[in-house]
Amino acid sequence: DVSVIGEKDARYTNLFTALNNANAGETVTVDRETVVLAKSITIKEGVTLDVPNGTKLKVSAGVTITVNGTL
């Protein structure tokens, strides 16, 4: 699970949807202990992906994380 904090707070069931729907100025925060990335993701310009201490992203082979915003 992840949360998007911005003009309107929201909770999403997966990181991919949260990042796709995030707008500039918003922060997507990983709430789950481990999030497995099975497909490539992009952090858009102006969007922040927050992975707090104690949480982690597990990146599968062949998956790319493109950071145009902030990780």
Distance bins in CASP14 RR format, pairs under 12 A and 6 or more apart:
PFRMAT RR
TARGET T0000
AUTHOR 0000-0000-0000
RMODE 2
METHOD distances of the structure
MODEL  1
1 10 0 0 0 0 0 1 0 0 0 0 0
1 11 1 0 0 1 0 0 0 0 0 0 0
1 12 1 0 0 1 0 0 0 0 0 0 0
1 13 1 0 0 1 0 0 0 0 0 0 0
1 14 0 0 0 0 1 0 0 0 0 0 0
1 15 0 0 0 0 1 0 0 0 0 0 0
1 17 0 0 0 0 0 1 0 0 0 0 0
1 18 0 0 0 0 1 0 0 0 0 0 0
1 28 0 0 0 0 0 1 0 0 0 0 0
1 29 0 0 0 0 1 0 0 0 0 0 0
1 30 0 0 0 0 1 0 0 0 0 0 0
1 31 1 0 1 0 0 0 0 0 0 0 0
1 32 1 0 1 0 0 0 0 0 0 0 0
1 33 0 0 0 0 0 1 0 0 0 0 0
1 34 0 0 0 0 0 1 0 0 0 0 0
1 35 0 0 0 0 1 0 0 0 0 0 0
1 55 0 0 0 0 0 1 0 0 0 0 0
2 9 0 0 0 0 0 1 0 0 0 0 0
2 10 0 0 0 0 1 0 0 0 0 0 0
2 11 1 0 0 1 0 0 0 0 0 0 0
2 12 1 0 1 0 0 0 0 0 0 0 0
2 13 0 0 0 0 1 0 0 0 0 0 0
2 14 1 0 0 1 0 0 0 0 0 0 0
2 15 1 0 1 0 0 0 0 0 0 0 0
2 16 0 0 0 0 1 0 0 0 0 0 0
2 17 0 0 0 0 1 0 0 0 0 0 0
2 18 1 0 1 0 0 0 0 0 0 0 0
2 19 0 0 0 0 1 0 0 0 0 0 0
2 20 0 0 0 0 0 1 0 0 0 0 0
2 21 0 0 0 0 0 1 0 0 0 0 0
2 22 0 0 0 0 1 0 0 0 0 0 0
2 26 0 0 0 0 0 1 0 0 0 0 0
2 27 0 0 0 0 0 1 0 0 0 0 0
2 28 1 0 1 0 0 0 0 0 0 0 0
2 29 1 0 0 1 0 0 0 0 0 0 0
2 30 1 0 1 0 0 0 0 0 0 0 0
2 31 1 0 1 0 0 0 0 0 0 0 0
2 32 1 0 0 1 0 0 0 0 0 0 0
2 35 1 0 0 1 0 0 0 0 0 0 0
2 41 0 0 0 0 0 1 0 0 0 0 0
2 49 0 0 0 0 1 0 0 0 0 0 0
2 50 0 0 0 0 1 0 0 0 0 0 0
2 51 0 0 0 0 1 0 0 0 0 0 0
2 52 0 0 0 0 0 1 0 0 0 0 0
2 55 0 0 0 0 1 0 0 0 0 0 0
2 57 0 0 0 0 0 1 0 0 0 0 0
3 9 1 0 0 1 0 0 0 0 0 0 0
3 10 1 0 0 1 0 0 0 0 0 0 0
3 11 1 0 1 0 0 0 0 0 0 0 0
3 12 1 0 0 1 0 0 0 0 0 0 0
3 13 0 0 0 0 0 1 0 0 0 0 0
3 15 0 0 0 0 0 1 0 0 0 0 0
3 18 1 0 0 1 0 0 0 0 0 0 0
3 21 0 0 0 0 0 1 0 0 0 0 0
3 22 0 0 0 0 0 1 0 0 0 0 0
3 26 0 0 0 0 0 1 0 0 0 0 0
3 27 0 0 0 0 1 0 0 0 0 0 0
3 28 1 0 0 1 0 0 0 0 0 0 0
3 29 1 0 1 0 0 0 0 0 0 0 0
3 30 0 0 0 0 1 0 0 0 0 0 0
3 31 1 0 1 0 0 0 0 0 0 0 0
3 32 0 0 0 0 0 1 0 0 0 0 0
3 49 0 0 0 0 0 1 0 0 0 0 0
3 50 0 0 0 0 1 0 0 0 0 0 0
3 52 0 0 0 0 0 1 0 0 0 0 0
3 55 0 0 0 0 0 1 0 0 0 0 0
4 10 1 0 1 0 0 0 0 0 0 0 0
4 11 1 0 0 1 0 0 0 0 0 0 0
4 12 1 0 0 1 0 0 0 0 0 0 0
4 14 0 0 0 0 0 1 0 0 0 0 0
4 15 0 0 0 0 0 1 0 0 0 0 0
4 17 0 0 0 0 1 0 0 0 0 0 0
4 18 1 0 1 0 0 0 0 0 0 0 0
4 19 0 0 0 0 1 0 0 0 0 0 0
4 20 0 0 0 0 0 1 0 0 0 0 0
4 21 1 0 0 1 0 0 0 0 0 0 0
4 22 1 0 1 0 0 0 0 0 0 0 0
4 23 0 0 0 0 1 0 0 0 0 0 0
4 25 0 0 0 0 0 1 0 0 0 0 0
4 26 1 0 1 0 0 0 0 0 0 0 0
4 27 1 0 0 1 0 0 0 0 0 0 0
4 28 1 0 1 0 0 0 0 0 0 0 0
4 29 1 0 0 1 0 0 0 0 0 0 0
4 30 0 0 0 0 0 1 0 0 0 0 0
4 31 0 0 0 0 0 1 0 0 0 0 0
4 47 0 0 0 0 1 0 0 0 0 0 0
4 48 0 0 0 0 0 1 0 0 0 0 0
4 49 0 0 0 0 0 1 0 0 0 0 0
4 50 0 0 0 0 0 1 0 0 0 0 0
5 11 0 0 0 0 0 1 0 0 0 0 0
5 12 0 0 0 0 0 1 0 0 0 0 0
5 18 0 0 0 0 0 1 0 0 0 0 0
5 22 0 0 0 0 1 0 0 0 0 0 0
5 23 0 0 0 0 0 1 0 0 0 0 0
5 25 0 0 0 0 1 0 0 0 0 0 0
5 26 1 0 0 1 0 0 0 0 0 0 0
5 27 1 0 1 0 0 0 0 0 0 0 0
5 28 0 0 0 0 1 0 0 0 0 0 0
5 29 1 0 0 1 0 0 0 0 0 0 0
5 31 0 0 0 0 0 1 0 0 0 0 0
5 47 0 0 0 0 0 1 0 0 0 0 0
5 48 0 0 0 0 1 0 0 0 0 0 0
5 49 0 0 0 0 0 1 0 0 0 0 0
5 50 0 0 0 0 1 0 0 0 0 0 0
6 18 0 0 0 0 0 1 0 0 0 0 0
6 21 0 0 0 0 0 1 0 0 0 0 0
6 22 0 0 0 0 1 0 0 0 0 0 0
6 23 0 0 0 0 1 0 0 0 0 0 0
6 24 0 0 0 0 0 1 0 0 0 0 0
6 25 1 0 0 1 0 0 0 0 0 0 0
6 26 1 0 1 0 0 0 0 0 0 0 0
6 27 1 0 0 1 0 0 0 0 0 0 0
6 28 0 0 0 0 1 0 0 0 0 0 0
6 29 0 0 0 0 0 1 0 0 0 0 0
6 46 0 0 0 0 0 1 0 0 0 0 0
6 47 0 0 0 0 0 1 0 0 0 0 0
6 48 0 0 0 0 0 1 0 0 0 0 0
7 22 0 0 0 0 0 1 0 0 0 0 0
7 23 1 0 0 1 0 0 0 0 0 0 0
7 24 0 0 0 0 0 1 0 0 0 0 0
7 25 0 0 0 0 1 0 0 0 0 0 0
7 26 1 0 0 1 0 0 0 0 0 0 0
7 27 0 0 0 0 0 1 0 0 0 0 0
8 21 0 0 0 0 0 1 0 0 0 0 0
8 22 0 0 0 0 0 1 0 0 0 0 0
8 23 0 0 0 0 1 0 0 0 0 0 0
8 26 0 0 0 0 1 0 0 0 0 0 0
9 18 0 0 0 0 0 1 0 0 0 0 0
9 22 0 0 0 0 0 1 0 0 0 0 0
9 26 0 0 0 0 1 0 0 0 0 0 0
9 27 0 0 0 0 0 1 0 0 0 0 0
9 28 0 0 0 0 0 1 0 0 0 0 0
9 29 0 0 0 0 0 1 0 0 0 0 0
10 17 0 0 0 0 1 0 0 0 0 0 0
10 18 1 0 0 1 0 0 0 0 0 0 0
10 21 1 0 0 1 0 0 0 0 0 0 0
10 22 0 0 0 0 1 0 0 0 0 0 0
10 23 0 0 0 0 0 1 0 0 0 0 0
10 26 0 0 0 0 1 0 0 0 0 0 0
10 27 0 0 0 0 0 1 0 0 0 0 0
10 28 0 0 0 0 1 0 0 0 0 0 0
10 29 0 0 0 0 0 1 0 0 0 0 0
10 31 0 0 0 0 0 1 0 0 0 0 0
11 17 0 0 0 0 0 1 0 0 0 0 0
11 18 0 0 0 0 1 0 0 0 0 0 0
11 21 0 0 0 0 0 1 0 0 0 0 0
11 28 0 0 0 0 0 1 0 0 0 0 0
11 29 0 0 0 0 0 1 0 0 0 0 0
11 30 0 0 0 0 0 1 0 0 0 0 0
11 31 1 0 0 1 0 0 0 0 0 0 0
11 32 0 0 0 0 0 1 0 0 0 0 0
12 18 1 1 0 0 0 0 0 0 0 0 0
12 19 0 0 0 0 1 0 0 0 0 0 0
12 20 0 0 0 0 1 0 0 0 0 0 0
12 21 1 0 0 1 0 0 0 0 0 0 0
12 22 0 0 0 0 1 0 0 0 0 0 0
12 26 0 0 0 0 0 1 0 0 0 0 0
12 28 0 0 0 0 1 0 0 0 0 0 0
12 29 0 0 0 0 0 1 0 0 0 0 0
12 30 0 0 0 0 0 1 0 0 0 0 0
12 31 0 0 0 0 1 0 0 0 0 0 0
12 32 0 0 0 0 0 1 0 0 0 0 0
12 35 0 0 0 0 0 1 0 0 0 0 0
13 21 0 0 0 0 0 1 0 0 0 0 0
13 31 0 0 0 0 0 1 0 0 0 0 0
13 32 0 0 0 0 1 0 0 0 0 0 0
13 35 0 0 0 0 0 1 0 0 0 0 0
14 20 0 0 0 0 1 0 0 0 0 0 0
14 21 0 0 0 0 0 1 0 0 0 0 0
14 28 0 0 0 0 0 1 0 0 0 0 0
14 30 0 0 0 0 0 1 0 0 0 0 0
14 31 0 0 0 0 0 1 0 0 0 0 0
14 32 0 0 0 0 1 0 0 0 0 0 0
14 35 0 0 0 0 1 0 0 0 0 0 0
14 36 0 0 0 0 0 1 0 0 0 0 0
14 37 0 0 0 0 0 1 0 0 0 0 0
14 38 0 0 0 0 0 1 0 0 0 0 0
14 39 0 0 0 0 0 1 0 0 0 0 0
14 41 0 0 0 0 0 1 0 0 0 0 0
15 21 0 0 0 0 0 1 0 0 0 0 0
15 22 0 0 0 0 0 1 0 0 0 0 0
15 28 1 0 0 1 0 0 0 0 0 0 0
15 29 0 0 0 0 0 1 0 0 0 0 0
15 30 1 0 0 1 0 0 0 0 0 0 0
15 31 0 0 0 0 0 1 0 0 0 0 0
15 32 0 0 0 0 1 0 0 0 0 0 0
15 34 0 0 0 0 0 1 0 0 0 0 0
15 35 1 0 1 0 0 0 0 0 0 0 0
15 36 0 0 0 0 1 0 0 0 0 0 0
15 37 1 0 0 1 0 0 0 0 0 0 0
15 38 0 0 0 0 0 1 0 0 0 0 0
15 39 0 0 0 0 0 1 0 0 0 0 0
15 40 0 0 0 0 0 1 0 0 0 0 0
15 41 1 0 0 1 0 0 0 0 0 0 0
15 42 0 0 0 0 0 1 0 0 0 0 0
15 43 0 0 0 0 0 1 0 0 0 0 0
15 47 0 0 0 0 0 1 0 0 0 0 0
15 49 0 0 0 0 1 0 0 0 0 0 0
15 50 0 0 0 0 0 1 0 0 0 0 0
15 51 0 0 0 0 1 0 0 0 0 0 0
15 55 0 0 0 0 0 1 0 0 0 0 0
15 57 0 0 0 0 1 0 0 0 0 0 0
15 58 0 0 0 0 0 1 0 0 0 0 0
15 59 0 0 0 0 0 1 0 0 0 0 0
15 63 0 0 0 0 0 1 0 0 0 0 0
15 65 0 0 0 0 0 1 0 0 0 0 0
15 71 0 0 0 0 0 1 0 0 0 0 0
16 22 0 0 0 0 0 1 0 0 0 0 0
16 28 0 0 0 0 0 1 0 0 0 0 0
16 35 0 0 0 0 1 0 0 0 0 0 0
16 36 0 0 0 0 0 1 0 0 0 0 0
16 37 0 0 0 0 1 0 0 0 0 0 0
16 38 0 0 0 0 1 0 0 0 0 0 0
16 39 1 0 0 1 0 0 0 0 0 0 0
16 40 0 0 0 0 1 0 0 0 0 0 0
16 41 1 0 0 1 0 0 0 0 0 0 0
16 42 0 0 0 0 1 0 0 0 0 0 0
16 43 0 0 0 0 0 1 0 0 0 0 0
16 49 0 0 0 0 0 1 0 0 0 0 0
16 63 0 0 0 0 0 1 0 0 0 0 0
16 65 0 0 0 0 0 1 0 0 0 0 0
17 28 0 0 0 0 1 0 0 0 0 0 0
17 39 0 0 0 0 0 1 0 0 0 0 0
17 41 0 0 0 0 0 1 0 0 0 0 0
18 26 0 0 0 0 1 0 0 0 0 0 0
18 27 0 0 0 0 0 1 0 0 0 0 0
18 28 1 0 1 0 0 0 0 0 0 0 0
18 29 0 0 0 0 1 0 0 0 0 0 0
18 30 0 0 0 0 1 0 0 0 0 0 0
18 31 0 0 0 0 0 1 0 0 0 0 0
18 32 0 0 0 0 0 1 0 0 0 0 0
18 35 0 0 0 0 0 1 0 0 0 0 0
18 41 0 0 0 0 1 0 0 0 0 0 0
18 43 0 0 0 0 0 1 0 0 0 0 0
18 44 0 0 0 0 0 1 0 0 0 0 0
18 47 0 0 0 0 1 0 0 0 0 0 0
18 48 0 0 0 0 0 1 0 0 0 0 0
18 49 0 0 0 0 1 0 0 0 0 0 0
18 50 0 0 0 0 0 1 0 0 0 0 0
19 26 0 0 0 0 1 0 0 0 0 0 0
19 27 0 0 0 0 0 1 0 0 0 0 0
19 28 1 0 1 0 0 0 0 0 0 0 0
19 29 0 0 0 0 0 1 0 0 0 0 0
19 30 0 0 0 0 0 1 0 0 0 0 0
19 35 0 0 0 0 0 1 0 0 0 0 0
19 37 0 0 0 0 0 1 0 0 0 0 0
19 39 0 0 0 0 0 1 0 0 0 0 0
19 40 0 0 0 0 0 1 0 0 0 0 0
19 41 1 0 1 0 0 0 0 0 0 0 0
19 42 1 0 0 1 0 0 0 0 0 0 0
19 43 1 0 0 1 0 0 0 0 0 0 0
19 44 1 0 0 1 0 0 0 0 0 0 0
19 46 0 0 0 0 0 1 0 0 0 0 0
19 47 1 0 0 1 0 0 0 0 0 0 0
19 48 0 0 0 0 0 1 0 0 0 0 0
19 49 1 0 0 1 0 0 0 0 0 0 0
19 50 0 0 0 0 0 1 0 0 0 0 0
19 57 0 0 0 0 0 1 0 0 0 0 0
19 65 0 0 0 0 0 1 0 0 0 0 0
19 66 0 0 0 0 0 1 0 0 0 0 0
19 67 0 0 0 0 0 1 0 0 0 0 0
19 68 0 0 0 0 0 1 0 0 0 0 0
19 69 0 0 0 0 0 1 0 0 0 0 0
19 71 0 0 0 0 0 1 0 0 0 0 0
20 26 0 0 0 0 0 1 0 0 0 0 0
20 28 0 0 0 0 0 1 0 0 0 0 0
20 39 0 0 0 0 0 1 0 0 0 0 0
20 41 0 0 0 0 1 0 0 0 0 0 0
20 42 0 0 0 0 1 0 0 0 0 0 0
20 43 0 0 0 0 0 1 0 0 0 0 0
20 44 0 0 0 0 1 0 0 0 0 0 0
20 47 0 0 0 0 0 1 0 0 0 0 0
21 28 0 0 0 0 1 0 0 0 0 0 0
21 44 0 0 0 0 0 1 0 0 0 0 0
21 47 0 0 0 0 1 0 0 0 0 0 0
22 28 1 0 1 0 0 0 0 0 0 0 0
22 29 0 0 0 0 0 1 0 0 0 0 0
22 41 0 0 0 0 0 1 0 0 0 0 0
22 42 0 0 0 0 0 1 0 0 0 0 0
22 43 0 0 0 0 1 0 0 0 0 0 0
22 44 1 0 0 1 0 0 0 0 0 0 0
22 45 0 0 0 0 0 1 0 0 0 0 0
22 46 0 0 0 0 1 0 0 0 0 0 0
22 47 1 0 1 0 0 0 0 0 0 0 0
22 48 0 0 0 0 1 0 0 0 0 0 0
22 49 0 0 0 0 1 0 0 0 0 0 0
22 50 0 0 0 0 0 1 0 0 0 0 0
22 68 0 0 0 0 0 1 0 0 0 0 0
22 69 0 0 0 0 0 1 0 0 0 0 0
22 70 0 0 0 0 0 1 0 0 0 0 0
23 44 0 0 0 0 1 0 0 0 0 0 0
23 45 0 0 0 0 0 1 0 0 0 0 0
23 46 0 0 0 0 1 0 0 0 0 0 0
23 47 1 0 0 1 0 0 0 0 0 0 0
23 48 0 0 0 0 0 1 0 0 0 0 0
24 43 0 0 0 0 0 1 0 0 0 0 0
24 44 1 0 0 1 0 0 0 0 0 0 0
24 45 1 0 0 1 0 0 0 0 0 0 0
24 46 1 0 1 0 0 0 0 0 0 0 0
24 47 1 0 0 1 0 0 0 0 0 0 0
24 48 0 0 0 0 1 0 0 0 0 0 0
24 68 0 0 0 0 0 1 0 0 0 0 0
24 69 0 0 0 0 1 0 0 0 0 0 0
24 70 0 0 0 0 0 1 0 0 0 0 0
25 43 0 0 0 0 0 1 0 0 0 0 0
25 44 0 0 0 0 1 0 0 0 0 0 0
25 45 0 0 0 0 1 0 0 0 0 0 0
25 46 1 0 1 0 0 0 0 0 0 0 0
25 47 1 0 0 1 0 0 0 0 0 0 0
25 48 1 0 0 1 0 0 0 0 0 0 0
25 69 0 0 0 0 1 0 0 0 0 0 0
25 70 0 0 0 0 1 0 0 0 0 0 0
26 43 0 0 0 0 0 1 0 0 0 0 0
26 44 0 0 0 0 1 0 0 0 0 0 0
26 45 0 0 0 0 0 1 0 0 0 0 0
26 46 0 0 0 0 1 0 0 0 0 0 0
26 47 1 0 1 0 0 0 0 0 0 0 0
26 48 1 0 0 1 0 0 0 0 0 0 0
26 49 0 0 0 0 0 1 0 0 0 0 0
26 50 0 0 0 0 0 1 0 0 0 0 0
26 69 0 0 0 0 0 1 0 0 0 0 0
26 70 0 0 0 0 0 1 0 0 0 0 0
27 43 0 0 0 0 0 1 0 0 0 0 0
27 46 0 0 0 0 1 0 0 0 0 0 0
27 47 1 0 0 1 0 0 0 0 0 0 0
27 48 1 0 1 0 0 0 0 0 0 0 0
27 49 1 0 0 1 0 0 0 0 0 0 0
27 50 1 0 1 0 0 0 0 0 0 0 0
27 51 0 0 0 0 0 1 0 0 0 0 0
27 52 0 0 0 0 0 1 0 0 0 0 0
27 69 0 0 0 0 0 1 0 0 0 0 0
27 70 0 0 0 0 1 0 0 0 0 0 0
27 71 0 0 0 0 0 1 0 0 0 0 0
28 35 0 0 0 0 0 1 0 0 0 0 0
28 41 0 0 0 0 0 1 0 0 0 0 0
28 42 0 0 0 0 0 1 0 0 0 0 0
28 43 1 0 0 1 0 0 0 0 0 0 0
28 44 0 0 0 0 1 0 0 0 0 0 0
28 46 0 0 0 0 0 1 0 0 0 0 0
28 47 1 0 0 1 0 0 0 0 0 0 0
28 48 1 0 0 1 0 0 0 0 0 0 0
28 49 1 0 1 0 0 0 0 0 0 0 0
28 50 1 0 0 1 0 0 0 0 0 0 0
28 51 0 0 0 0 1 0 0 0 0 0 0
28 52 0 0 0 0 0 1 0 0 0 0 0
28 57 0 0 0 0 0 1 0 0 0 0 0
28 69 0 0 0 0 0 1 0 0 0 0 0
28 70 0 0 0 0 0 1 0 0 0 0 0
28 71 0 0 0 0 0 1 0 0 0 0 0
29 35 0 0 0 0 0 1 0 0 0 0 0
29 47 0 0 0 0 0 1 0 0 0 0 0
29 48 0 0 0 0 1 0 0 0 0 0 0
29 49 0 0 0 0 1 0 0 0 0 0 0
29 50 1 0 1 0 0 0 0 0 0 0 0
29 51 0 0 0 0 1 0 0 0 0 0 0
29 52 1 0 0 1 0 0 0 0 0 0 0
29 55 0 0 0 0 1 0 0 0 0 0 0
30 36 0 0 0 0 0 1 0 0 0 0 0
30 37 0 0 0 0 0 1 0 0 0 0 0
30 41 0 0 0 0 0 1 0 0 0 0 0
30 48 0 0 0 0 0 1 0 0 0 0 0
30 49 1 0 0 1 0 0 0 0 0 0 0
30 50 1 0 0 1 0 0 0 0 0 0 0
30 51 1 0 1 0 0 0 0 0 0 0 0
30 52 1 0 0 1 0 0 0 0 0 0 0
30 53 0 0 0 0 0 1 0 0 0 0 0
30 54 0 0 0 0 1 0 0 0 0 0 0
30 55 1 0 1 0 0 0 0 0 0 0 0
30 56 0 0 0 0 1 0 0 0 0 0 0
30 57 1 0 0 1 0 0 0 0 0 0 0
30 58 0 0 0 0 0 1 0 0 0 0 0
30 71 0 0 0 0 0 1 0 0 0 0 0
31 50 0 0 0 0 1 0 0 0 0 0 0
31 51 0 0 0 0 0 1 0 0 0 0 0
31 52 0 0 0 0 1 0 0 0 0 0 0
31 54 0 0 0 0 0 1 0 0 0 0 0
31 55 1 0 0 1 0 0 0 0 0 0 0
32 51 0 0 0 0 0 1 0 0 0 0 0
32 52 0 0 0 0 0 1 0 0 0 0 0
32 54 0 0 0 0 0 1 0 0 0 0 0
32 55 1 0 0 1 0 0 0 0 0 0 0
32 56 0 0 0 0 1 0 0 0 0 0 0
32 57 0 0 0 0 0 1 0 0 0 0 0
32 58 0 0 0 0 0 1 0 0 0 0 0
33 51 0 0 0 0 0 1 0 0 0 0 0
33 52 0 0 0 0 0 1 0 0 0 0 0
33 53 0 0 0 0 0 1 0 0 0 0 0
33 54 1 0 0 1 0 0 0 0 0 0 0
33 55 1 0 1 0 0 0 0 0 0 0 0
33 56 1 0 0 1 0 0 0 0 0 0 0
33 57 0 0 0 0 0 1 0 0 0 0 0
33 58 0 0 0 0 0 1 0 0 0 0 0
34 51 0 0 0 0 0 1 0 0 0 0 0
34 54 0 0 0 0 1 0 0 0 0 0 0
34 55 1 0 0 1 0 0 0 0 0 0 0
34 56 1 0 1 0 0 0 0 0 0 0 0
34 57 1 0 0 1 0 0 0 0 0 0 0
34 58 1 0 1 0 0 0 0 0 0 0 0
34 59 0 0 0 0 0 1 0 0 0 0 0
35 41 0 0 0 0 0 1 0 0 0 0 0
35 49 0 0 0 0 0 1 0 0 0 0 0
35 50 0 0 0 0 0 1 0 0 0 0 0
35 51 0 0 0 0 1 0 0 0 0 0 0
35 52 0 0 0 0 0 1 0 0 0 0 0
35 54 0 0 0 0 0 1 0 0 0 0 0
35 55 1 0 0 1 0 0 0 0 0 0 0
35 56 1 0 0 1 0 0 0 0 0 0 0
35 57 1 0 1 0 0 0 0 0 0 0 0
35 58 1 0 0 1 0 0 0 0 0 0 0
35 59 0 0 0 0 1 0 0 0 0 0 0
35 60 0 0 0 0 0 1 0 0 0 0 0
35 63 0 0 0 0 0 1 0 0 0 0 0
35 65 0 0 0 0 0 1 0 0 0 0 0
36 56 0 0 0 0 1 0 0 0 0 0 0
36 57 0 0 0 0 1 0 0 0 0 0 0
36 58 1 0 1 0 0 0 0 0 0 0 0
36 59 0 0 0 0 1 0 0 0 0 0 0
36 60 1 0 0 1 0 0 0 0 0 0 0
36 61 0 0 0 0 0 1 0 0 0 0 0
36 63 0 0 0 0 1 0 0 0 0 0 0
37 43 0 0 0 0 0 1 0 0 0 0 0
37 49 0 0 0 0 0 1 0 0 0 0 0
37 51 0 0 0 0 0 1 0 0 0 0 0
37 56 0 0 0 0 0 1 0 0 0 0 0
37 57 1 0 1 0 0 0 0 0 0 0 0
37 58 1 0 0 1 0 0 0 0 0 0 0
37 59 1 0 1 0 0 0 0 0 0 0 0
37 60 1 0 0 1 0 0 0 0 0 0 0
37 61 0 0 0 0 0 1 0 0 0 0 0
37 62 0 0 0 0 1 0 0 0 0 0 0
37 63 1 0 1 0 0 0 0 0 0 0 0
37 64 0 0 0 0 1 0 0 0 0 0 0
37 65 1 0 0 1 0 0 0 0 0 0 0
37 66 0 0 0 0 0 1 0 0 0 0 0
38 57 0 0 0 0 0 1 0 0 0 0 0
38 58 0 0 0 0 1 0 0 0 0 0 0
38 59 0 0 0 0 1 0 0 0 0 0 0
38 60 1 0 1 0 0 0 0 0 0 0 0
38 61 0 0 0 0 1 0 0 0 0 0 0
38 62 0 0 0 0 1 0 0 0 0 0 0
38 63 1 0 0 1 0 0 0 0 0 0 0
39 59 0 0 0 0 0 1 0 0 0 0 0
39 60 0 0 0 0 1 0 0 0 0 0 0
39 61 0 0 0 0 0 1 0 0 0 0 0
39 62 0 0 0 0 1 0 0 0 0 0 0
39 63 1 0 0 1 0 0 0 0 0 0 0
39 64 0 0 0 0 1 0 0 0 0 0 0
39 65 0 0 0 0 0 1 0 0 0 0 0
40 59 0 0 0 0 1 0 0 0 0 0 0
40 60 0 0 0 0 1 0 0 0 0 0 0
40 61 0 0 0 0 0 1 0 0 0 0 0
40 62 1 0 0 1 0 0 0 0 0 0 0
40 63 1 0 1 0 0 0 0 0 0 0 0
40 64 1 0 1 0 0 0 0 0 0 0 0
40 65 1 0 0 1 0 0 0 0 0 0 0
40 66 1 0 0 1 0 0 0 0 0 0 0
40 67 0 0 0 0 0 1 0 0 0 0 0
41 47 0 0 0 0 0 1 0 0 0 0 0
41 49 0 0 0 0 1 0 0 0 0 0 0
41 57 0 0 0 0 1 0 0 0 0 0 0
41 59 0 0 0 0 1 0 0 0 0 0 0
41 60 0 0 0 0 0 1 0 0 0 0 0
41 63 1 0 0 1 0 0 0 0 0 0 0
41 64 1 0 0 1 0 0 0 0 0 0 0
41 65 1 0 1 0 0 0 0 0 0 0 0
41 66 1 0 0 1 0 0 0 0 0 0 0
41 67 0 0 0 0 1 0 0 0 0 0 0
41 68 0 0 0 0 0 1 0 0 0 0 0
41 69 0 0 0 0 0 1 0 0 0 0 0
41 71 0 0 0 0 0 1 0 0 0 0 0
42 49 0 0 0 0 0 1 0 0 0 0 0
42 63 0 0 0 0 0 1 0 0 0 0 0
42 64 0 0 0 0 1 0 0 0 0 0 0
42 65 1 0 0 1 0 0 0 0 0 0 0
42 66 1 0 1 0 0 0 0 0 0 0 0
42 67 1 0 0 1 0 0 0 0 0 0 0
42 68 1 0 0 1 0 0 0 0 0 0 0
42 69 0 0 0 0 1 0 0 0 0 0 0
42 71 0 0 0 0 0 1 0 0 0 0 0
43 49 1 0 1 0 0 0 0 0 0 0 0
43 50 0 0 0 0 0 1 0 0 0 0 0
43 51 0 0 0 0 0 1 0 0 0 0 0
43 57 0 0 0 0 0 1 0 0 0 0 0
43 64 0 0 0 0 0 1 0 0 0 0 0
43 65 1 0 0 1 0 0 0 0 0 0 0
43 66 1 0 0 1 0 0 0 0 0 0 0
43 67 1 0 1 0 0 0 0 0 0 0 0
43 68 1 0 0 1 0 0 0 0 0 0 0
43 69 1 0 1 0 0 0 0 0 0 0 0
43 70 1 0 0 1 0 0 0 0 0 0 0
43 71 1 0 1 0 0 0 0 0 0 0 0
44 66 0 0 0 0 1 0 0 0 0 0 0
44 67 0 0 0 0 1 0 0 0 0 0 0
44 68 1 0 1 0 0 0 0 0 0 0 0
44 69 1 0 0 1 0 0 0 0 0 0 0
44 70 0 0 0 0 0 1 0 0 0 0 0
44 71 0 0 0 0 0 1 0 0 0 0 0
45 66 0 0 0 0 0 1 0 0 0 0 0
45 67 0 0 0 0 1 0 0 0 0 0 0
45 68 1 0 1 0 0 0 0 0 0 0 0
45 69 1 0 1 0 0 0 0 0 0 0 0
45 70 0 0 0 0 1 0 0 0 0 0 0
46 67 0 0 0 0 0 1 0 0 0 0 0
46 68 1 0 0 1 0 0 0 0 0 0 0
46 69 1 0 1 0 0 0 0 0 0 0 0
46 70 1 0 0 1 0 0 0 0 0 0 0
46 71 0 0 0 0 0 1 0 0 0 0 0
47 66 0 0 0 0 0 1 0 0 0 0 0
47 67 0 0 0 0 1 0 0 0 0 0 0
47 68 0 0 0 0 1 0 0 0 0 0 0
47 69 1 0 1 0 0 0 0 0 0 0 0
47 70 1 0 0 1 0 0 0 0 0 0 0
47 71 0 0 0 0 1 0 0 0 0 0 0
48 67 0 0 0 0 0 1 0 0 0 0 0
48 68 0 0 0 0 0 1 0 0 0 0 0
48 69 1 0 0 1 0 0 0 0 0 0 0
48 70 1 0 1 0 0 0 0 0 0 0 0
48 71 1 0 0 1 0 0 0 0 0 0 0
49 55 0 0 0 0 0 1 0 0 0 0 0
49 57 0 0 0 0 1 0 0 0 0 0 0
49 65 0 0 0 0 1 0 0 0 0 0 0
49 66 0 0 0 0 0 1 0 0 0 0 0
49 67 1 0 0 1 0 0 0 0 0 0 0
49 68 0 0 0 0 0 1 0 0 0 0 0
49 69 1 0 0 1 0 0 0 0 0 0 0
49 70 1 0 0 1 0 0 0 0 0 0 0
49 71 1 0 1 0 0 0 0 0 0 0 0
50 57 0 0 0 0 0 1 0 0 0 0 0
50 69 0 0 0 0 0 1 0 0 0 0 0
50 70 0 0 0 0 1 0 0 0 0 0 0
50 71 0 0 0 0 1 0 0 0 0 0 0
51 57 1 0 1 0 0 0 0 0 0 0 0
51 58 0 0 0 0 0 1 0 0 0 0 0
51 59 0 0 0 0 0 1 0 0 0 0 0
51 65 0 0 0 0 0 1 0 0 0 0 0
51 67 0 0 0 0 0 1 0 0 0 0 0
51 70 0 0 0 0 0 1 0 0 0 0 0
51 71 1 0 0 1 0 0 0 0 0 0 0
57 63 0 0 0 0 1 0 0 0 0 0 0
57 65 1 0 0 1 0 0 0 0 0 0 0
57 67 0 0 0 0 0 1 0 0 0 0 0
57 71 0 0 0 0 1 0 0 0 0 0 0
58 65 0 0 0 0 0 1 0 0 0 0 0
59 65 1 0 0 1 0 0 0 0 0 0 0
59 71 0 0 0 0 0 1 0 0 0 0 0
65 71 1 0 0 1 0 0 0 0 0 0 0
END
